[in-house]
């Protein structure tokens, strides 16, 4: 079973491989990161670690038994007891419930470990898999939005019951 790990400096090579291997797959449903992301990956990785150290964000990797990255689950823009949830799962690992279990674990960590009381999320209307993950993990639709010009929904999840393990 993959393990959820908080981002560390030594994750850089496996994380870069994950992003490169899945670039086209991710770009089909979310905006592409662009060439600069890959060209400046080392600097970006260090910047993410600094943000995490400051408590502004929490970056998690879903790591397989061979040390390969199977997914990411991030909490960004941490403020006033809340954060924005984002996640992506490798194409080869999709459809196995990994996103659902990883989001559930991050809900527990957010409440019990980071002291958060709510999470926000958003996804496009055409991303049925992401909408299903959010529904299964207790997020409710609270509004409409546009993501990269595409219609989407915004979600909210209270974490009041997550510290005890519910999600």
Backbone torsions as a table, in degrees:
resi	resn	phi	psi	omega
1	UNK	NA	131.2	178.3
2	UNK	-60.2	153.7	-178.2
3	UNK	-114.4	135.2	175.4
4	UNK	-83.3	123.7	-177.9
5	UNK	-127.8	141.7	173.9
6	UNK	-70.3	138.2	-176.9
7	UNK	-54.4	134.9	179.7
8	UNK	-131.0	163.1	177.8
9	UNK	-57.3	-38.7	-176.3
10	UNK	-74.6	-4.6	175.8
11	UNK	-77.5	-14.2	-171.2
12	UNK	-50.4	-52.4	-177.3
13	UNK	-60.7	-43.7	-179.2
14	UNK	-69.3	-35.4	178.5
15	UNK	-67.9	-42.1	177.7
16	UNK	-62.8	-42.5	177.8
17	UNK	-60.9	-43.5	177.8
18	UNK	-58.0	-48.2	-178.4
19	UNK	-65.2	-40.8	179.0
20	UNK	-67.4	-46.6	-177.4
21	UNK	-63.0	-29.8	-174.1
22	UNK	-108.9	8.9	-174.3
23	UNK	-55.0	-52.4	-178.8
24	UNK	-65.0	-39.0	179.2
25	UNK	-61.5	-47.5	179.4
26	UNK	-66.3	-39.8	-176.9
27	UNK	-63.6	-17.8	177.7
28	UNK	-70.8	-22.4	-177.1
29	UNK	-125.9	-15.5	178.3
30	UNK	-138.6	159.8	-178.7
31	UNK	-59.6	141.2	177.8
32	UNK	-66.0	146.9	-178.9
33	UNK	-72.9	-21.1	179.3
34	UNK	87.1	160.9	-177.3
35	UNK	-62.3	-35.7	-177.8
36	UNK	-60.4	-36.2	178.4
37	UNK	-56.3	-45.1	-177.3
38	UNK	-76.9	-37.9	-179.9
39	UNK	-66.5	-32.2	-177.5
40	UNK	-113.1	29.2	-174.0
41	UNK	-57.3	-44.8	-177.5
42	UNK	-59.6	-44.0	178.1
43	UNK	-65.5	-40.3	179.3
44	UNK	-63.5	-41.7	179.5
45	UNK	-61.1	-44.7	178.1
46	UNK	-63.1	-38.5	178.4
47	UNK	-65.1	-39.7	177.5
48	UNK	-63.3	-42.1	178.7
49	UNK	-62.6	-38.2	178.0
50	UNK	-66.0	-42.1	177.4
51	UNK	-61.6	-41.3	179.7
52	UNK	-66.0	-43.2	178.7
53	UNK	-60.5	-35.6	179.8
54	UNK	-77.6	-9.6	-179.8
55	UNK	82.6	11.9	179.9
56	UNK	-82.1	-22.3	-177.9
57	UNK	-152.1	159.5	173.3
58	UNK	-134.3	118.4	-176.8
59	UNK	-108.5	126.8	-177.6
60	UNK	-121.8	142.5	175.2
61	UNK	-116.0	142.2	172.9
62	UNK	-96.1	109.0	-170.3
63	UNK	-109.0	129.3	178.5
64	UNK	-78.9	173.5	-176.3
65	UNK	-63.4	-24.4	179.0
66	UNK	-90.5	5.5	-179.2
67	UNK	86.3	5.0	179.8
68	UNK	-82.2	147.1	179.3
69	UNK	-86.6	124.7	178.9
70	UNK	-103.5	-14.0	-179.9
71	UNK	-176.6	171.0	177.0
72	UNK	-131.2	142.3	171.9
73	UNK	-137.6	112.6	-173.1
74	UNK	-117.0	146.7	170.9
75	UNK	-116.2	116.4	-176.8
76	UNK	-121.9	164.5	179.0
77	UNK	54.7	48.8	178.3
78	UNK	-68.8	122.0	178.0
79	UNK	-165.4	144.0	174.4
80	UNK	52.8	38.2	176.5
81	UNK	79.2	8.2	-178.2
82	UNK	-134.2	165.4	177.7
83	UNK	-154.5	164.0	176.1
84	UNK	-95.5	128.0	178.8
85	UNK	-92.9	135.7	172.3
86	UNK	-141.1	147.8	-179.0
87	UNK	-154.2	156.9	174.5
88	UNK	-153.6	140.9	-178.5
89	UNK	-120.6	140.5	179.1
90	UNK	-57.1	146.6	179.8
91	UNK	-56.2	-42.6	-177.1
92	UNK	-69.6	-14.2	-179.1
93	UNK	-108.9	-2.8	-177.3
94	UNK	-67.5	151.7	175.2
95	UNK	80.8	11.8	-179.4
96	UNK	-112.2	8.9	179.6
97	UNK	83.8	6.9	-178.4
98	UNK	-66.2	-40.1	179.4
99	UNK	-62.8	-45.1	179.9
100	UNK	-60.6	-48.1	-178.9
101	UNK	-67.3	-37.0	179.3
102	UNK	-68.4	-41.1	178.2
103	UNK	-65.1	-40.5	176.8
104	UNK	-59.4	-44.6	179.6
105	UNK	-64.3	-40.2	178.8
106	UNK	-67.5	-33.9	173.9
107	UNK	-58.7	-45.8	179.3
108	UNK	-63.8	-44.8	178.7
109	UNK	-62.9	-42.1	-178.8
110	UNK	-59.2	-41.4	-178.8
111	UNK	-77.8	-54.3	-173.3
112	UNK	-80.3	-34.7	-175.5
113	UNK	-98.0	-32.1	-174.7
114	UNK	-110.1	-4.4	177.0
115	UNK	70.3	23.4	179.8
116	UNK	-84.6	153.3	-179.8
117	UNK	-116.0	-10.0	-179.9
118	UNK	-157.4	150.9	173.9
119	UNK	-126.8	143.2	174.7
120	UNK	-110.9	155.2	176.0
121	UNK	-153.7	164.6	175.8
122	UNK	-150.3	148.8	175.1
123	UNK	-153.1	160.5	178.7
124	UNK	-76.7	155.1	179.6
125	UNK	-61.5	-31.0	-177.3
126	UNK	-84.8	2.7	178.4
127	UNK	-99.7	76.2	-176.3
128	UNK	-60.9	-37.1	-179.2
129	UNK	-63.6	-44.0	-180.0
130	UNK	-67.6	-40.7	176.9
131	UNK	-61.1	-38.2	179.3
132	UNK	-67.1	-41.4	177.9
133	UNK	-60.0	-46.9	-179.1
134	UNK	-62.8	-41.2	178.5
135	UNK	-64.3	-43.7	-178.6
136	UNK	-66.7	-23.1	-176.4
137	UNK	-104.4	16.6	170.8
138	UNK	90.2	9.8	176.5
139	UNK	-81.0	144.4	176.8
140	UNK	-120.7	146.8	178.7
141	UNK	-69.6	130.9	179.0
142	UNK	-123.0	-6.2	179.7
143	UNK	179.4	-177.2	178.1
144	UNK	-114.6	155.4	179.4
145	UNK	-152.7	-179.5	171.3
146	UNK	-127.3	132.6	178.8
147	UNK	-120.7	113.7	-176.8
148	UNK	52.3	40.8	177.4
149	UNK	82.7	-2.5	-178.8
150	UNK	-104.1	143.6	179.6
151	UNK	-65.4	142.5	-179.1
152	UNK	-149.5	-178.4	179.5
153	UNK	-124.7	148.3	172.8
154	UNK	-106.6	149.0	-174.5
155	UNK	-130.9	158.0	175.1
156	UNK	-138.8	143.3	178.2
157	UNK	-136.4	116.0	173.3
158	UNK	-73.0	140.8	-179.9
159	UNK	-107.7	13.8	-177.5
160	UNK	-55.9	-33.2	-179.1
161	UNK	-101.2	0.8	-174.1
162	UNK	-80.8	-25.7	-179.2
163	UNK	-62.5	-29.2	179.7
164	UNK	-86.7	1.3	176.1
165	UNK	108.7	-7.5	179.6
166	UNK	-82.6	138.1	174.2
167	UNK	-169.5	NA	NA
